């Protein structure tokens, strides 16, 4: 997969105002910790996550995505009238239908000619949205597009803590630990034809790989109707996700290098989906990437699902860690398992 005239123009984000520490979550779990003879501090030691953020109660996903979208349009080289596609790519939505993108497009004042829809693919969907817009630009269908997303962890973390306290066993804790890594945030990525943003970040291409036989090792059940309805809960076999996710990432990485004609040494920066310290260390070691070339935000943002990778890239750019000219690999992975790696000349 190669692109010849597509730029990532702007990445803008919105962070929630409420900081929640891992110590605060452990305090809520103190009866379980006492029962299982666990010492406080275990969660941060295991994950490397010190804190994450929550939205104010009542904040909708459309509101968060709209805030990020307005920031992106204000900073972008493209005009609102150039936006021919708006994709909402969050795992979290305000309702089953219509598409959450409709509320965001309305709030942003986009044209009635804009293609407006949602994309769902676990933590990978923003990356998928970038590819869809890039393909539409290459085909001449649109000049520019916007991928937006907003994620929230408050409800699922609260429900998970209640479940852990009620169950009171080590197995429930094991399958729930990954849920507690969740954070909240919103992002918007403006993608356009190079003629509209000559100074933008050149999207060169990438690869996709999947190991869908592992689709059941991380599941987030919604409270929906139908014969398969289940209560809202998330169950993750973190050990299996790490094992199989690393194998998939390794396969995708070497295919990516071959597709772009790069060597691992030629990659200046990697921005990866933010899971936690063990996952980062294992993946980077397996792919032969020095930690100095990678940038992480999970320590203070947690795992924010679809918005983790693009927010991390935006912060890296703000801090000067990601600079013009850097050959950058954006490495996304999502439950399913799916992996997408994009190469960008920053």
N, C-alpha and C positions, 0 to 999 in steps of 0.2 A: 504494500500500500504506500504510494508516493503521492505528494501534492506538489504542484508547480507554481501556484500563485496565491497561496492562502497565508494570512498572518493572524496570529493571536494579538489583537490590538490592545486590550486592557483586561486585567483581572481586578475586580473590586470585591470587597467583603465587608460584612457587618458582624461584629462580635456581641453576644449578649452581655448585659451588665452585671449579672450575678455570678460571682466566683464561688465554686463549691470544691472544697479540698477533699482529697482521698481520706484524710483523717476524719473529716465530718461524716463521710459515708460509713467508715468503720465504727464510729461512735454509735450510729444507728443500729449497727449489727453487733453491738457489744454482748447481748445475750447469747447469740450464736457463737461468738468468739470464745466466751467463757465456757460454753457447753463443749466445744470442740478443742479447748485448751490451746487456742491460737493467740499469739501476741499481737498487739496493735502495731501497725506499720508494715504488715505482711503485703497488703495490696500494692503500695507504692514500691516496695522492694521487688515484687514479682513483675510489675508492669512498667515501672519507671514513670508512671503518671502521678504527678503531684496534685493537680487540680484540673478542673474543667469548668465550663460556663453553662448557665441556664438562662433562658428567656424569662422575662416577667410573665407571671401567670396571665393567661388569656391572649398572649401574642400568637397570631396565626402564622402559618408557614408562608402564606401569600404576602403578609406584611414584611416579614424578614427578607424574602426574596426580592420584593419591590424596593426595599431600602438599598440592597446591594445593587440592584439593577439601575437605580437612579445614579448611584455613585459611578457605575461603569459608563453610563451614557454621558455623564458630565465630564468624564476624563477621556472618553474615546475620541478618535479621529472621525468616526462616522456620525452622521446625523440620524436622528430618530427615524426620519423618512427612509433611510437606507436599510433599516432592519426588516428583512423579509421573512425571518423565521425566529420564533421564540419557543424555546424548549424548557420546560420545568423538569428537573431531573432528580428531585429529592426522593429518598425512601419515605420520608414523612410527608403526608398530604393532609389537607384540611377536610377532605371528603372523598368518597369513592369516585363520584363524577359530579359535574363535568371536570375536565382536566384542570389541575391547579394553575396551569399556564394561562388559562383564560382570565382569572382574576388579576394575575400579574400584568398581562398584556393590557388589560383595561386600565389599571392603575398607572402604567407607564405611558399611556396615550398612544399606543402603536396603531398603525394603519389597519383598516379592515381588510387589506390585502395580505396581511401577515399570516404565515402558516403558524398555527398555535397548537401545541400538543405537549403531552407528558411522555417521558421516557423512564422506564423502570428497569434497573439491572443492579440491584444492591448498591454497594459502594462505588461501582464503576460508572454509574449513569452519566455524570457530568462529562467524563472522558468520552463516552459514547455520543453524547450530544455534540461535543466539539467535532467529532468525526462526521456526524451527519450533516452539520452545517458546512464543514469543509467540502464534503462531497457535493452538496447543493451549489456551493460557490464554483467549484471546478466545472460543474455541468452547466453553469450559467443561469441557474434557476433563481438565485438570489445574489445580492451584492454583499450582504452582511447578515449576521444572525447573533442572537444572544442566548446563552445557556445560563439559566438561573437555578438555584437550589437553596433550600433552607431545611435544616435538620434540628430536631429537638430530642433531648435525652431524658428530660424531667419525668415524664409519665412512665416510660418503660423501666427506668431505674427505680422509681418509687414502687412499682408493681413487683419488680424483681426482689427488692429488699423485703417486701411483705411475704413473698413466696419463700424466700430463704429462711426467714424467721419462723414461719409456720412449719416448714419441712424439718428444719433443724438437723440436717445431715450433711456429710461431707460431699456426697455425690451431687446434691443440688447446688452446693457451693461451687463445685468444679464446673458444672454446666452453666453457671450463672456469672462466673467471674468476668468473662469478656463483656457482658452487658454493662457492668459497672465502669468500664473504660469509656463509655459514651459521653460525648460532649455535645454542644449546640453551636450553631453558627449559620451564616448565609453567605452565598457567593454569587457573582455574575461574571461571566466570561464573554467578552465581545470578540467575535471572529469575523474577519472580512477579507475581501479581495485585496491583494497587495497594493493596488492602485489607490485605495482609499486610506491606506496606512503604511506609507513607505518606510516609516521608522519602526514598524511593529515587529513582533517576534515571528520569524519565518517558521511555519509548520512544514516540516520536511516530509514526514511520513511516519509509518510505524507498523506494528504487527498486533494481531489478536490471536490468542490461543485459549482453549477451554478444556477442562477436565470435568464434564458434567456428571460423571459417575459419582462425584462427591457433592452432589447438590443438597444432600440431607445433613451435612455436618454443622451447618449454621442456619437456623430457621427463626424467623420472626413471625409469629402467628397474629393476625389481626382478628378483631371481634366482628367478623362479617357473617352474612347469612349464607345458607347453603348446607348441603350434607357434610361438607368438610369443615364446618365452622368450629373454631377453637377459641378459648379465651386469649386475650392479648398477653403474650409472653415471648421471650426470646430464649432459645436454647442453643448453646454453642459448645462443641467439642473442641476446645482451644488447641489441644495437642494435635488432633487430626488436621485442623485448619493450618497450623504451622507446618506440619510434615508435608501435606499434599500441596499447600500453597507455595512452599519453597520449590518443590519439584516443578510445578507449573510455571513459576516465575523464572526458574533456570532455563526451561525450554523456550519460553518467550524471549528471554534476554538474548540468547545466542542467535535466535532467528532475527531479532531486531537489529543486532549488530551487522548481520549479513545483509539484511534488507537495505540498510542505510550506507553500507560500506564503511562502517566505523570499526575501530578497535576499542576494547574496554579502556585502554590507556588514553584514547583520544577524547573520551567523554569527560567534560569539565565538571559538570554538576549532575547529581541525580536528586529528583524530588519524588518521593514515594508516598503511597497511601499510608497514613499514620495509624499504626495499630498499637505498638508498644515496644519497649526496649528489647525483649528477647527476639521478637519477630525481626526487628531492624537488624540486630547484630547477626542473626543467622542468615538472613537474606543477603546482606552485604558481603559477608564472608564467603558464601556459596558462589556469588557472582564475581568475586574478586574486585569489589569496589572499596577503596579506602573510605573509612568513616569521614575523613576530612572533606571528601567530595560531596557528601550527602548533608542535607539539612533537615532537622526534625522539629516539630512543634508539639508532639504528643505530651511532652512533659507538663505543659501548661494549658493545652487545649483538649487533650484526650483524643479519642477517635470520633471524628465528626462525620463519619460516613462519607457521602458523596462530596462534601465540601472540604474534606481534610487535605487532599492533594493540592487543589487550586489555591486554597488559602495559604498553605505552606509555601507555595511558589511565590505568591504575592508578598508575603512577609520576607522571604529570602531576597526578593528584589529590593524591597524597602531598606533592608539592612546592608545592601551592597554585596551580599554573598552571591547573588545571581546577577551577573553583569552583562552588558552588551557584548556579543561575540561568543559567549559561552555555548558550547555544544551541550545541550541539556536533554536528559532522558526523564520523561514524566512516566513513572511506573505505577500503573493502577491495577488493583485486584479487587474482586468482589466475590461474595458468596455465590456458589453455583457449580463449580468454580470458574471464573472468567478472569482473564488477564489481558490488559491492553497497555502497550508501551508506545509512547509517541516521542519522536525526536524533534526538538525545536532549536533553531539557531537564535539565541536570545538577542 
